[in-house]
Amino acid sequence: MKKFEIEAPRSLTDLVAGRLREAIIDGDFQLGEMISEETLAQSFGVSRTPVRDALTQLQTTGLVEIRAKRGSYVFQPTENDIRAICDFRVVLEVHAAQLSHALDKKGLLADLKAVLAQMVAADAADDSRQYGRADSAFHEALFTRCGNAYVRDAYKLLSGKVAALRTNLSRQFGDARAVSLGEHRKMITLIDRGDFAALHTLLRVHAGRTVDAFRLAVQARAAN
């Protein structure tokens, strides 16, 4: 008798974790902000148990910090944390781009161009939330065709933090989207050429801007 696999329905905990992850990435919660279990439970219309379990799940990816007897908070990185995240991100993205280019250059370029079109549309509509989501999708597309599950999984552990930092810190620059679009277009050109040394240099500048934005944000808070 043949056996057919079916996808099990997502648990309530997974649904809450997914929506909360999205809210943190979209900037509905600020970096370091306290997350009230009771408020979330009321908002989702569920008991506190799946909310507590969802927060524990998000702690494994570093998006949430659970502090004993104090509560749960959105992660609050230091400048050194952000620098380390950016360094690791660049290494992974360049390697994934090389793997994907070798395995399916045509598919990779088609994916990147399709997401870039979404970014252009979001920019034209002045939709910063949708732009941020498309920006994240662009970098995730580097991993889709890389053929290495371990590389993909390593980036998944990092991607939530990268996306949340992008949302929370890009507002420090008035021309953030214009600069971002130009750099993403150039990334596609460099990948098409197979110039991964230049891609590495560009990604270091691209990711490093997060550190600059963090410094500006700290200075702004100090001034107030």
C-alpha positions in Angstrom: 0.0 0.0 0.0 1.4 3.4 -1.0 1.9 6.0 1.7 1.3 9.6 0.9 2.7 12.4 3.0 0.6 15.3 3.9 1.7 18.6 5.5 0.6 18.8 9.1 -1.3 22.0 10.0 0.9 24.5 11.7 0.6 24.6 15.5 -0.8 27.6 17.3 2.7 28.3 18.6 4.1 28.3 15.1 1.4 30.7 13.9 2.0 33.1 16.7 5.8 32.9 16.3 5.5 33.6 12.6 3.3 36.6 13.0 5.5 38.0 15.9 8.6 37.5 13.8 7.0 39.4 11.0 6.0 42.2 13.4 9.5 42.5 14.7 11.0 42.6 11.2 8.5 45.1 10.0 9.4 47.5 12.9 6.1 47.2 14.8 8.4 46.5 17.8 11.5 48.6 18.4 14.9 47.1 19.2 15.0 46.4 22.9 11.3 46.9 23.4 9.5 44.8 26.0 7.0 42.3 24.6 4.0 41.7 26.9 2.7 38.1 26.9 -0.7 39.2 28.1 -1.1 41.9 25.5 0.0 39.5 22.7 -2.3 36.8 24.0 -5.2 39.3 23.9 -4.2 40.5 20.4 -4.1 37.0 19.0 -7.1 35.8 20.9 -5.2 32.9 22.4 -4.0 31.8 25.9 -0.6 32.9 27.2 0.9 29.4 26.7 1.3 29.5 22.9 2.6 33.1 23.2 5.2 32.0 25.8 6.2 29.1 23.6 6.4 31.3 20.5 8.7 33.7 22.4 10.9 30.8 23.4 11.0 29.7 19.7 12.1 33.2 18.6 14.8 33.2 21.3 16.6 30.4 19.4 17.0 32.7 16.4 18.1 35.6 18.5 15.1 37.9 17.7 13.9 37.8 21.3 15.7 37.9 24.6 13.9 36.3 27.6 15.3 37.7 30.8 14.5 35.8 34.0 11.9 37.5 36.2 12.0 40.5 33.9 10.1 39.4 30.8 10.7 39.2 27.0 12.4 41.8 24.9 13.2 42.4 21.2 16.9 41.8 20.8 19.1 44.9 21.5 22.5 44.6 19.8 25.6 46.5 20.5 27.8 47.9 17.8 30.1 44.9 18.1 27.1 42.6 17.7 26.0 44.4 14.5 29.6 44.3 13.1 29.8 40.6 13.7 26.4 40.0 12.1 27.5 42.0 9.0 30.8 40.2 8.7 29.1 36.8 8.9 26.4 37.9 6.5 28.8 39.0 3.8 30.7 35.7 4.0 27.5 33.6 3.7 26.0 35.7 0.9 29.1 35.8 -1.3 29.6 32.0 -0.9 25.9 31.3 -1.6 26.1 33.5 -4.7 29.1 31.6 -6.0 27.3 28.2 -5.4 24.1 29.4 -7.0 25.9 30.9 -10.0 27.8 27.6 -10.6 24.6 25.5 -10.3 22.0 27.7 -12.0 23.2 31.1 -13.1 20.2 31.7 -15.3 17.7 30.8 -12.5 19.6 32.9 -10.0 19.6 36.0 -12.1 15.9 35.6 -13.0 15.1 35.4 -9.3 17.1 38.4 -8.4 15.7 40.5 -11.2 12.1 39.5 -10.3 12.7 40.7 -6.7 14.4 43.8 -7.8 11.3 44.7 -9.8 9.3 44.3 -6.5 11.7 46.7 -4.8 11.3 49.2 -7.6 7.5 49.0 -7.4 7.5 49.4 -3.6 9.8 52.4 -3.9 7.5 54.0 -6.5 4.6 53.4 -4.1 6.6 54.8 -1.2 5.8 51.6 0.7 8.7 51.2 3.1 7.3 48.0 4.7 7.0 46.2 1.3 10.3 47.5 0.2 12.0 46.0 3.3 10.3 42.7 2.7 11.5 42.7 -0.9 15.0 43.7 0.1 15.1 40.7 2.5 13.8 38.4 -0.3 16.5 39.6 -2.6 19.3 38.5 -0.3 17.4 35.2 0.5 17.3 34.5 -3.2 21.0 34.1 -3.2 20.5 30.9 -1.2 17.5 29.3 -2.9 19.6 27.6 -5.6 22.9 27.2 -3.8 22.4 23.4 -3.3 23.8 23.4 0.2 21.2 23.1 3.0 23.7 23.9 5.7 24.5 27.2 4.1 20.8 28.0 3.8 20.2 27.0 7.4 23.0 29.2 8.6 21.5 32.2 6.9 18.1 31.4 8.3 19.5 31.8 11.8 20.7 35.2 10.8 18.1 36.5 8.4 15.5 37.7 11.0 18.1 39.9 12.7 19.4 41.3 9.5 15.8 42.2 8.3 14.9 43.7 11.7 18.1 45.8 11.7 17.4 46.9 8.1 13.9 48.1 9.1 14.9 49.8 12.3 18.1 51.5 11.1 17.6 52.4 7.5 15.4 55.3 8.5 18.6 57.1 9.7 19.4 57.8 6.0 17.1 60.0 4.0 18.3 58.5 0.7 18.4 54.9 1.9 16.1 53.4 -0.7 17.8 55.2 -3.6 21.2 54.0 -2.5 19.9 50.5 -1.8 18.3 50.2 -5.3 21.6 51.2 -7.0 23.6 48.7 -5.0 21.2 45.9 -5.6 21.3 46.6 -9.4 25.1 46.5 -9.2 25.0 43.2 -7.3 23.1 41.6 -10.2 25.6 42.9 -12.7 28.5 41.6 -10.7 26.9 38.2 -10.2 26.2 38.0 -13.9 29.9 38.7 -14.6 31.0 36.2 -12.0 33.0 38.9 -10.3 32.7 37.7 -6.7 35.7 39.7 -5.4 33.9 42.9 -6.4 30.7 41.5 -5.0 32.4 40.9 -1.7 33.6 44.5 -1.6 30.2 45.9 -2.5 28.5 43.7 0.2 30.9 44.9 2.8 29.9 48.5 2.1 26.2 47.6 1.8 26.1 45.7 5.0 28.5 48.0 6.8 26.1 50.8 6.4 24.1 49.2 9.1 26.9 49.9 11.6 26.9 53.6 10.5 23.2 53.8 10.9 23.5 52.3 14.4 26.0 54.9 15.4 23.7 57.7 14.1 20.8 56.2 16.1 22.8 56.1 19.3 23.9 59.7 18.7 20.3 60.8 18.1 19.1 59.2 21.4 22.0 60.8 23.3 21.1 64.2 21.9 17.6 63.8 23.1 
